[in-house]
Each structure stands twice: as C-alpha cells, then as structure tokens.
C-alpha cells in the first residue's frame, strides 16, 4: 500500500492575492556513522541558528529530488535517502508549513556549506547537540526530529507518493 499525501498547496482569490499559503518544506537528517550534519543559518530572521538541511519544494519538483537537491546545495554532499522520518506541521506567526523530513546517508562529496545562505556546516553527535541551547536552534522540534529518526520505523521511499493541488477560491463557490 502506498501512502498518499494530498495537500492544498495554496488558495488564491480571483485577484491572485494569497489568502492563505501552506509552504511545503523538505529536509534530511544526514548521517555518517553516528554523526549528523547541521547547518548554521545566515538569513536575517534565523541568523546564527543551527538546523538540518531544509528548503522549499519548487513548483513541479518531486519531493525526493527536492530533498536531495537541498542537501547538495547546502552541504555539497551527495546523499541517498533511506526513508521518510515523518511529516511535521508548523504554524508560527500565521506562517503555515508542512515539512517532510527524510533520513539520509552520505554517498559522496565533502562537507562544505553554501556561503550565500549559511555561515557554517558541521558534523554533530547527540552529545554536542544536547549542549546547544534551545535559542541556538532554528526549529523548536529539531532535537525531537533527530530522535524520531533513530527511534521510529522509517516509511520506505517506494511507499511515499505525494500529490499537490492548487485551488482558486472562485472554484469553491
């Protein structure tokens, strides 16, 4: 049986003004032995905060291809996605996002951060992550997501099928 995620990606009114947007975000916890990659953000609203490689899904892009692209862009690492850890929902300050997080392993490349959007990229152990303060982390659930990666059964990639739809509010009348 395949899992199917059907999302209303965005709803527009007839003037093309966004009434509500649900951003689709994809990321990966990239492991090499018992360590994982975190990147340090350079964008003003999250400056200096640590995160795993994550980014937005582009129009007409497959979620798996988008995840491997984001990891490559941010870390210079080629990865193999091992499975879906989970789907997480965020609603902060009226900004909604659905985040698909995968577990990945390194198959090539050397760790190097993207200099236009990031300050650093490093390999961390769980002990090093535990020493970081919550305000040093971009996501309030970063620790939980990494723990989920090690404690729950991954959803196999061949069982993940994601369809996105866009609705115009004039179609809802």
Secondary structure, 3 states (H helix, E strand, C coil): CCEEEEEEEEEECCCCCEEEEEEEEEEEEEEECCEEEEEEECCHHHCCCEECCEEECCCCCCHHHHHHHHHHHHHCCEEEEEEEEEEEEEEECCEEEEEEEEEEEEEECCCCCCCCCEEEEEEECHHHHHHCCHHHECCCCHHHHHHHHHHCCCECHHHEEEEEEEEEHHHHC
